[in-house]
Amino acid sequence: MIEINSSSAESEARYVVNVQLVIRRGNKLLMIRRGLNESHAAGVIDLPGGKLESSDGGDNALEFCARRELSEETSVVYNDELKYVTSAIFVADDGVAVVNLVFKGAISENTDIPIGAGRDEQECFWLEVAKIPSHAEIPSWTKEYIRKALD
């Protein structure tokens, strides 16, 4: 029998849940440049995504969060299937422990889809897949998520 006292329960780690998306359109991926006021990875080029909120609850909460964040950060409304890619645990620059889940989706190359950066992002843009591995402004962890999504 395992005995749990209140002090050990209080010391257990708690995590923020974060969801990111690899959205492909032909030979390009939808990317954002994080705002300079972000508490983690300020100013870097990254995948769209963000934190799970209590309003995302119910069935398919992670997918709902992913779609909400995509819309907030890029103005893209995505209703097609999302597929799970990978997950990771890390400590953000501000010391918060994070569980990060990555999903992927695709938009037809023939679809004309306007994009626009959200209020917290500096910009959003389509970036050629071939340029990602050598791009100096994309963190190594983001490159790894993309590699896994494209395998």
C-alpha positions in Angstrom: 0.0 0.0 0.0 1.3 3.5 -0.9 0.6 6.2 1.6 0.3 9.7 0.2 0.5 12.6 2.6 -0.6 16.1 1.9 3.0 17.4 1.7 4.0 14.9 -1.0 0.9 15.6 -3.1 1.5 19.3 -3.0 5.1 18.8 -4.2 4.1 16.9 -7.3 4.8 18.7 -10.6 2.0 20.5 -12.3 2.2 21.2 -16.0 0.8 23.7 -18.5 -0.6 21.9 -21.5 0.5 23.5 -24.8 -0.5 22.4 -28.3 1.3 23.3 -31.6 0.4 22.7 -35.2 2.4 21.7 -38.3 0.2 23.0 -41.1 1.4 22.1 -44.6 0.3 23.6 -47.9 2.2 22.1 -50.7 5.9 22.5 -50.0 5.4 25.2 -47.3 4.6 25.3 -43.6 2.7 27.9 -41.8 5.0 29.6 -39.3 4.8 32.5 -36.8 7.3 34.8 -35.3 6.6 35.0 -31.6 6.0 38.4 -30.0 8.9 40.1 -28.2 6.8 40.2 -25.0 6.3 36.4 -24.8 7.6 34.8 -21.6 9.1 31.9 -23.5 11.1 31.9 -26.8 10.3 35.6 -27.5 11.0 36.6 -31.0 11.8 33.2 -32.4 10.2 31.6 -35.5 7.9 28.8 -34.3 4.9 26.7 -35.1 1.5 28.2 -34.3 0.0 27.1 -31.0 -0.7 27.8 -27.4 -2.0 26.9 -24.0 -5.0 24.7 -23.3 -7.6 26.9 -21.6 -10.5 25.8 -19.4 -12.9 27.0 -22.1 -11.4 24.3 -24.4 -13.0 21.6 -22.3 -15.2 18.8 -23.4 -14.6 16.2 -26.1 -11.5 16.7 -28.2 -10.2 19.5 -26.0 -6.7 19.4 -27.4 -7.9 19.6 -31.0 -10.3 22.4 -30.1 -7.3 24.3 -28.5 -5.2 23.7 -31.5 -7.8 25.1 -33.9 -8.5 28.1 -31.6 -4.8 29.0 -31.3 -4.3 28.6 -35.0 -7.1 31.0 -35.7 -5.9 33.5 -33.0 -2.3 33.5 -34.2 -2.7 33.3 -38.0 -6.4 34.0 -38.8 -6.6 30.5 -40.4 -9.8 28.6 -39.7 -9.0 24.9 -40.0 -11.8 22.3 -39.8 -10.1 19.3 -41.4 -8.6 16.3 -39.6 -5.7 16.9 -37.2 -3.3 14.0 -36.6 -1.2 13.6 -33.4 2.6 13.8 -34.1 4.5 13.8 -30.8 4.7 15.1 -27.3 7.4 16.5 -25.0 7.9 17.9 -21.5 10.1 20.9 -21.0 10.6 23.8 -18.7 9.9 27.2 -20.4 12.2 30.2 -20.1 9.9 31.5 -17.3 10.4 28.3 -15.2 6.9 26.8 -16.0 6.8 23.1 -16.7 5.0 22.4 -20.0 3.6 19.3 -21.7 3.7 20.1 -25.4 1.6 18.2 -27.9 2.2 18.5 -31.7 -0.5 17.9 -34.3 -0.4 18.1 -38.0 -2.8 19.0 -40.8 -2.8 19.9 -44.5 -4.4 22.6 -46.6 -4.7 22.0 -50.4 -2.1 23.8 -52.4 -4.9 25.1 -54.6 -6.7 26.8 -51.7 -6.4 30.5 -51.5 -6.2 31.1 -47.7 -5.5 34.6 -46.3 -3.3 34.7 -43.2 -2.7 37.5 -40.7 -0.7 37.6 -37.5 -2.5 37.7 -34.2 -2.1 40.4 -31.5 0.7 38.5 -29.7 2.7 37.5 -32.8 5.0 39.7 -34.9 4.1 37.9 -38.1 2.9 34.8 -39.7 4.0 33.4 -43.1 4.4 30.4 -45.3 8.0 29.0 -45.2 9.4 26.5 -47.7 10.1 23.1 -46.1 13.5 22.9 -47.7 14.6 26.1 -45.9 13.7 24.9 -42.4 16.7 22.7 -41.5 19.3 25.5 -42.1 17.2 28.4 -40.8 19.1 30.1 -38.0 16.0 31.6 -36.3 14.1 28.4 -35.8 14.9 26.6 -32.6 16.2 23.0 -32.7 13.1 21.6 -30.9 10.8 23.2 -33.5 12.9 21.7 -36.3 12.6 18.3 -34.6 8.8 18.6 -34.3 8.6 19.5 -38.0 10.9 16.6 -38.9 8.6 14.1 -37.1 5.5 15.6 -38.6 6.9 15.3 -42.2 8.3 11.7 -41.8 
